[in-house]
Amino acid sequence: MAMNFSESFKLSGLLCRFSPDGKYLASCVQYRLVVRDVKTLQILQLYTCLDQIQHIEWSADSLFILCAMYRRGLVQVWSLEQPEWHCKIDEGSAGLVASCWSPDGRHILNTTEFHLRITVWSLCTKSVSYIKYPKACQQGITFTRDGRYLALAERRDCRDYISIFVCSDWQLLRHFDTDTQDLTGIEWAPNGCVLAAWDTCLEYKILLYSLDGRLLSAYCAYEWSLGIKSVAWSPSSQFLAVGSYDGKVRLLNHVTWKMITEFGHPAAINNPKTVVYKEAEKIPQLGMGHLSFPPRAMAGALSTSESKYEIASGPVSLQTLKPVADRANPRMGVGMLAFSSDSYFLATRNDNVPNAVWVWDIQKLKLFVVLEHMSPVRSFQWDPQQPRLAICTGGSKVYLWSPAGCVSVQVPGEGDFPVLGLCWHLSGDSLALLSKDHFCLCFLETKEGVGTACGQRDGHA
């Protein structure tokens, strides 16, 4: 597999997003919004906002882009088709803590400070609707994939509720209370038939509701200990993966909503059949003529030195962190999980084994591979088209795994490029790599060739 990298471009706040149709790439530099053509990386539009941008989001049809400036209580909306048109929404003294598009791309939902209400602004009619009592929680708002329904977590009279709205006219369809102490998150299954709701980490409880508000099932794995930390639906809607503070992932099935298996994350891997890839530094072959003095210059070179994956011979011990038990949000338990686009694989990270990514085979319900890195894993994301996982650890490398194998690739260019985040293009042919002040595109060469923007920086095989 050949990989090419574009030149790097300025960025702030890790704000870099591909448009849903895959044609454009939006990025922010302080108060400027830059829209580029994905194939050539030429600037198509440059918009200037009234303050530093803190959040951006494309409309579903890729025609509009919103920029939120939470400190000022402002949202500005820009049009790609009509660059001279723009819209400014000022929440005034109510303040602003969150802003998002409705699925139709013609309404904006703003959450005011202290979660007093959600304001629904229509770009077409300029009308305003209000939704009261939104709950301040981790994930309190979720739309069905087809864009027809909105589920909202609410808190009123010291109790948790869920309201389901019809997005076409914002009418209330269902309103019901949830048997939770402190509702933390809600998420629709990709097929839009089932809504998952989960309780505070102090109580292990996950509830599953139908579209008409009926409780289909409630699941509790254990009591009297820290509970749920992460939740993910498989794209097929057949499985719900629940990661918890006990270091396990439990897989629920969509027929009975019972657990079909649990995946543990032990620090010692004793099964000789489990493949463990360990990242190892490539030691440069230096002749006498290449030795650099003073040695400090050499130390700097090592921080950006290239690395490779080596297959570790078992049994393997992974690096662990001892969590601080008397502090809130201890670094323990399964904090990250994601299914591949075909639902065949599940990637997980156990936060007290921070350098490792575990990949599970969902068809055979067993561990497929473990990838251990030299630094803690910051982020991982699956290719939207095939089972291929991209990983970053905050160093100047990007890591790719597929069932065929894995590779560690150094981001070329002058100076260090610490990769703090990444996002795939919907085609799976390219990947945006984000650092604190810059971003670049990584092109994965396919048989048909690559876009015209590649080759502006070193190509890597």
Secondary structure, 3 states (H helix, E strand, C coil): CCEEECCCEECCCCCEEECCCCCEEEEEECCEEEEEECCCCCEEEEEECCCCCCEEEECCCCCEEEEEEHHHCEEEEEECCCCCCEEEEECHHHCCCEEEECCCCCEEEEECHHHCEEEEEECCCCCEEEEECECCCCECEEECCCCCEEEEEEEECCEEEEEEEECCCCEEEEEEECCCCCCCEEEECCCCCEEEEECCCCCCCEEEEECCCCEEEEECCCCCCCCEEEEEECCCCCEEEEEECCCEEEEEECCCCCEEEEEECCCEECCCCCEEEEEEECCCCCCHHHCCCCHHHHHHHHHCCCEEEEECCCCEECCCCCCCCCCCCCCCCEEEEEECCCCCEEEEEECCCCCEEEEEECCCCEEEEEEECCCCCCEEEECCCCCCEEEECCCCEEEEEECCEEEEEECCCCCCCCCCEEEECCCCCEEEEECCCEEEEEEECECCECCCCCCCCCEEC
